[in-house]
């Protein structure tokens, strides 16, 4: 399975490049850093306590997420079929993501999710843990 991994410092444009390359090639897209924000956002949506490690790890293992681009090439993130791009990039999700990203149980669960993104015809992966 071909995989292109794009890494770099925050604000360097790796997400933009990853979306453009995935769109050009017709491949799937993975924003691995956004996965932690998505777990945090899902936890908030499900009313989990901020310190519920097991609950967040369960959500991470079952995360139903799609990374895409709209017709103008802008980022579009779907969580369980609902568009959450704006909420995902908000301060609340960012703060919660810092917390859940430190939990080994969540990191382990997300590793399996990251690997599941690698499917035909190929994957462009942006971010950490590649």
Backbone bond lengths (Angstrom), bond angles and torsions (degrees), N, CA, C in turn:
res aa  C-N    CA-C-N  psi(-1)  N-CA   C-N-CA  omega(-1)  CA-C   N-CA-C  phi
1 X - - - 1.450 - - 1.526 108.14 -
2 X 1.302 118.07 120.04 1.470 118.76 178.17 1.529 111.43 -72.68
3 X 1.339 114.21 134.82 1.460 121.82 177.72 1.518 108.07 -134.45
4 X 1.319 116.17 131.16 1.462 122.40 172.04 1.518 106.38 -109.90
5 X 1.330 116.91 120.61 1.464 121.68 178.80 1.522 108.88 -105.07
6 X 1.314 116.06 129.54 1.460 122.09 179.72 1.517 108.05 -117.49
7 X 1.332 116.21 121.73 1.457 121.65 -178.13 1.516 108.74 -128.10
8 X 1.305 116.18 161.60 1.454 120.68 178.42 1.511 109.88 163.79
9 X 1.306 116.72 172.39 1.461 120.15 -179.13 1.531 111.59 -69.24
10 X 1.332 114.90 159.23 1.458 120.59 176.94 1.513 111.14 -55.76
11 X 1.324 115.93 138.48 1.458 121.51 177.47 1.515 114.87 78.90
12 X 1.333 117.62 8.58 1.468 120.09 -177.16 1.522 113.29 -85.36
13 X 1.331 117.26 -8.38 1.458 120.81 178.96 1.515 114.22 97.39
14 X 1.323 117.12 10.44 1.458 119.03 -177.33 1.530 112.68 -63.05
15 X 1.329 117.91 -35.05 1.457 120.60 178.03 1.514 111.85 -65.90
16 X 1.311 116.32 -42.25 1.465 120.89 178.24 1.523 110.29 -63.75
17 X 1.320 116.63 -45.90 1.470 120.73 179.13 1.529 110.11 -62.45
18 X 1.328 117.49 -43.66 1.462 120.78 -179.46 1.526 111.06 -60.86
19 X 1.337 117.20 -44.46 1.468 119.92 178.80 1.525 111.35 -62.47
20 X 1.327 116.76 -43.03 1.464 120.38 -179.52 1.525 111.64 -64.72
21 X 1.321 116.78 -43.94 1.468 120.47 -179.93 1.524 110.38 -65.47
22 X 1.332 117.24 -44.76 1.466 120.24 179.58 1.526 111.05 -61.53
23 X 1.308 115.86 -42.26 1.463 119.88 179.93 1.529 110.82 -65.79
24 X 1.327 116.77 -44.52 1.468 121.24 -179.73 1.535 111.13 -61.15
25 X 1.342 116.06 -43.64 1.463 120.54 -177.15 1.528 112.93 -82.66
26 X 1.338 117.27 -16.81 1.455 120.39 -175.14 1.519 111.89 74.64
27 X 1.331 115.97 28.62 1.461 121.64 -178.31 1.524 109.86 -99.21
28 X 1.321 114.01 169.27 1.464 121.09 175.75 1.531 108.79 -75.95
29 X 1.328 115.66 158.64 1.462 122.34 -177.70 1.515 109.66 -124.07
30 X 1.333 116.34 139.21 1.455 122.74 174.46 1.521 108.93 -131.51
31 X 1.324 116.08 122.18 1.462 122.72 171.50 1.521 105.70 -104.80
32 X 1.339 116.60 93.29 1.464 119.54 -171.83 1.521 112.38 -65.50
33 X 1.311 118.39 -35.21 1.461 120.21 177.93 1.513 112.05 -63.06
34 X 1.326 116.49 -34.38 1.463 120.61 179.29 1.520 111.85 -67.88
35 X 1.327 117.37 -22.34 1.461 119.15 -179.90 1.527 111.29 -60.24
36 X 1.333 116.97 -38.74 1.470 119.47 179.02 1.530 110.75 -67.39
37 X 1.313 116.72 -38.41 1.460 120.16 175.77 1.529 110.37 -64.99
38 X 1.321 116.67 -37.03 1.459 120.76 179.28 1.524 111.70 -67.34
39 X 1.319 116.97 -39.81 1.467 119.58 176.19 1.524 109.57 -62.50
40 X 1.323 115.82 -44.95 1.460 120.14 178.76 1.527 110.83 -61.40
41 X 1.329 117.15 -45.41 1.461 121.55 179.86 1.529 110.83 -63.77
42 X 1.322 116.77 -43.11 1.466 120.30 177.74 1.531 110.53 -61.90
43 X 1.332 116.69 -39.00 1.457 120.23 177.02 1.511 111.82 -61.80
44 X 1.325 116.26 -42.68 1.465 120.59 177.22 1.528 110.37 -63.34
45 X 1.340 116.56 -43.94 1.462 120.60 -179.37 1.527 112.49 -64.48
46 X 1.340 116.65 -32.50 1.463 121.18 -179.33 1.527 112.55 -90.22
47 X 1.319 117.08 1.18 1.453 120.79 177.42 1.521 114.45 71.25
48 X 1.335 117.23 26.19 1.462 119.68 179.15 1.524 110.36 -70.89
49 X 1.310 115.52 147.02 1.460 120.24 173.68 1.521 108.67 -65.39
50 X 1.320 116.48 148.17 1.463 121.56 -177.25 1.522 112.64 -58.70
51 X 1.338 118.08 -26.24 1.461 120.94 -177.86 1.528 113.08 -104.68
52 X 1.322 118.53 16.35 1.465 123.13 -178.70 1.530 109.76 -82.53
53 X 1.324 115.22 84.13 1.470 120.79 -176.99 1.523 110.33 -63.49
54 X 1.314 118.01 -48.78 1.465 121.63 -177.21 1.529 111.37 -62.23
55 X 1.315 117.30 -41.43 1.464 120.36 178.72 1.517 112.11 -63.87
56 X 1.316 116.78 -43.47 1.463 120.19 178.10 1.529 111.42 -67.09
57 X 1.334 117.23 -37.79 1.465 120.14 177.55 1.526 110.43 -64.28
58 X 1.335 117.08 -39.24 1.469 120.65 177.17 1.535 110.47 -62.41
59 X 1.332 116.47 -45.37 1.464 119.77 177.51 1.527 111.03 -60.97
60 X 1.333 116.51 -40.34 1.464 120.52 179.97 1.526 111.40 -61.36
61 X 1.318 116.51 -40.85 1.465 120.78 -179.06 1.523 112.31 -68.41
62 X 1.332 116.66 -27.75 1.469 121.48 -175.36 1.524 113.23 -106.16
63 X 1.315 116.69 8.07 1.462 121.80 -173.18 1.530 111.81 -54.87
64 X 1.328 116.25 122.41 1.463 122.91 176.87 1.526 106.77 -102.18
65 X 1.327 116.45 95.84 1.461 121.02 -173.01 1.518 110.72 -131.31
66 X 1.317 114.93 144.54 1.462 122.29 175.15 1.519 108.13 -132.14
67 X 1.338 116.03 128.75 1.463 121.95 173.88 1.518 107.18 -103.72
68 X 1.309 116.29 131.78 1.459 120.45 -177.74 1.519 109.26 -151.28
69 X 1.314 114.19 -177.69 1.459 121.87 173.78 1.512 107.69 -126.82
70 X 1.326 116.42 145.56 1.460 119.19 175.14 1.526 108.80 -79.93
71 X 1.310 117.25 -175.31 1.472 120.97 -175.47 1.523 113.07 -64.36
72 X 1.347 117.95 -19.46 1.466 121.61 177.34 1.525 112.17 -95.19
73 X 1.345 117.16 3.82 1.451 121.41 179.77 1.511 114.26 84.28
74 X 1.338 117.35 8.69 1.462 121.30 179.56 1.525 110.18 -81.48
75 X 1.325 115.30 150.50 1.452 122.24 179.85 1.517 111.51 -57.11
76 X 1.336 115.24 139.31 1.452 122.01 174.59 1.529 107.04 -141.45
77 X 1.333 116.44 123.55 1.458 121.74 -179.08 1.519 108.51 -121.75
78 X 1.331 114.98 128.99 1.461 121.50 179.43 1.523 108.82 -113.59
79 X 1.316 116.88 130.09 1.456 123.70 175.29 1.521 106.93 -116.65
80 X 1.328 115.58 116.01 1.469 121.72 -176.81 1.531 110.84 51.83
81 X 1.333 115.59 39.50 1.453 121.66 176.92 1.512 115.97 84.08
82 X 1.323 118.26 -6.36 1.464 121.78 179.93 1.522 110.59 -102.18
83 X 1.312 116.53 136.75 1.466 122.14 179.74 1.527 109.01 -72.44
84 X 1.353 116.61 120.67 1.467 121.61 -174.99 1.529 112.64 -128.81
85 X 1.312 117.71 18.42 1.459 120.92 -173.94 1.521 112.26 -55.41
86 X 1.303 118.01 -47.80 1.468 121.23 -177.50 1.530 111.16 -64.78
87 X 1.344 117.16 -46.15 1.461 120.58 179.18 1.524 111.46 -63.26
88 X 1.330 115.47 -37.20 1.463 121.96 -179.14 1.521 111.89 -60.40
89 X 1.307 117.43 -37.31 1.461 122.21 -176.92 1.530 112.71 -90.66
90 X 1.330 116.61 3.17 1.460 121.09 -179.46 1.521 112.89 -76.55
91 X 1.324 114.38 165.19 1.469 121.53 -177.22 1.526 112.34 -63.10
92 X 1.326 117.23 -40.59 1.457 120.44 -177.74 1.526 111.24 -61.96
93 X 1.332 117.53 -45.73 1.462 120.70 178.91 1.528 110.70 -66.11
94 X 1.323 117.50 -37.05 1.458 121.18 179.08 1.509 112.91 -63.98
95 X 1.322 116.49 -44.19 1.461 120.40 178.77 1.524 111.04 -64.42
96 X 1.312 116.71 -44.16 1.458 120.72 179.81 1.530 111.11 -67.66
97 X 1.324 117.09 -33.52 1.464 120.81 178.99 1.524 111.45 -63.34
98 X 1.319 117.78 -37.78 1.461 120.89 178.17 1.525 110.33 -60.24
99 X 1.310 116.48 -37.39 1.461 121.09 179.71 1.526 110.89 -69.98
100 X 1.337 117.56 -52.36 1.470 119.73 -174.46 1.527 112.05 -69.87
101 X 1.329 117.98 -27.58 1.468 120.89 179.77 1.522 111.98 -67.24
102 X 1.310 117.87 -19.71 1.469 121.54 -179.74 1.529 112.15 -83.48
103 X 1.319 118.40 -11.22 1.454 121.68 -176.65 1.523 110.86 -86.80
104 X 1.338 119.14 119.13 1.473 121.37 -179.96 1.526 113.16 -57.41
105 X 1.316 117.76 -33.21 1.470 120.83 -179.71 1.527 110.89 -64.07
106 X 1.317 117.21 -39.49 1.465 121.43 178.36 1.522 109.81 -71.25
107 X 1.323 117.31 -43.96 1.470 120.94 179.83 1.527 110.36 -59.80
108 X 1.327 116.21 -42.29 1.465 120.60 179.33 1.527 111.23 -64.34
109 X 1.322 116.78 -44.36 1.470 120.65 179.14 1.522 110.95 -63.33
110 X 1.324 117.45 -38.89 1.462 120.37 -178.79 1.523 112.31 -72.40
111 X 1.307 117.97 -26.42 1.460 119.94 177.61 1.534 110.19 -59.29
112 X 1.325 115.83 -43.46 1.462 119.63 176.31 1.514 112.31 -63.27
113 X 1.319 117.46 -40.06 1.468 121.28 178.04 1.527 110.57 -64.44
114 X 1.350 116.46 -41.87 1.463 120.09 179.45 1.523 110.34 -60.79
115 X 1.302 116.86 -43.73 1.475 120.54 -179.69 1.522 111.54 -64.35
116 X 1.331 117.32 -31.51 1.463 121.27 -179.18 1.526 112.46 -68.26
117 X 1.322 117.54 -19.55 1.463 120.11 178.32 1.525 112.03 -71.46
118 X 1.329 117.58 -21.78 1.460 121.41 -178.96 1.525 109.48 -76.18
119 X 1.319 115.08 99.28 1.464 120.76 178.92 1.520 108.22 -147.82
120 X 1.321 115.16 165.63 1.459 121.19 -176.13 1.525 110.55 -59.93
121 X 1.293 120.16 143.58 1.464 126.24 4.32 1.528 114.27 -85.36
122 X 1.333 119.11 -12.04 1.453 122.11 179.74 1.517 109.82 168.72
123 X 1.334 115.54 175.32 1.453 121.36 -176.21 1.525 110.76 -135.92
124 X 1.316 114.97 136.47 1.469 122.07 169.56 1.518 105.51 -108.69
125 X 1.332 116.50 116.60 1.459 122.54 -175.29 1.528 109.59 -111.55
126 X 1.316 114.91 129.46 1.460 122.82 -178.51 1.517 108.38 -114.07
127 X 1.322 116.89 124.23 1.446 118.91 168.45 1.495 117.99 115.30
128 X 1.323 113.58 -157.47 1.459 122.66 -171.82 1.522 112.52 -75.49
129 X 1.308 114.52 166.40 1.470 123.41 173.72 1.529 113.25 60.74
130 X 1.311 116.15 28.17 1.454 117.92 179.90 1.517 110.67 -85.14
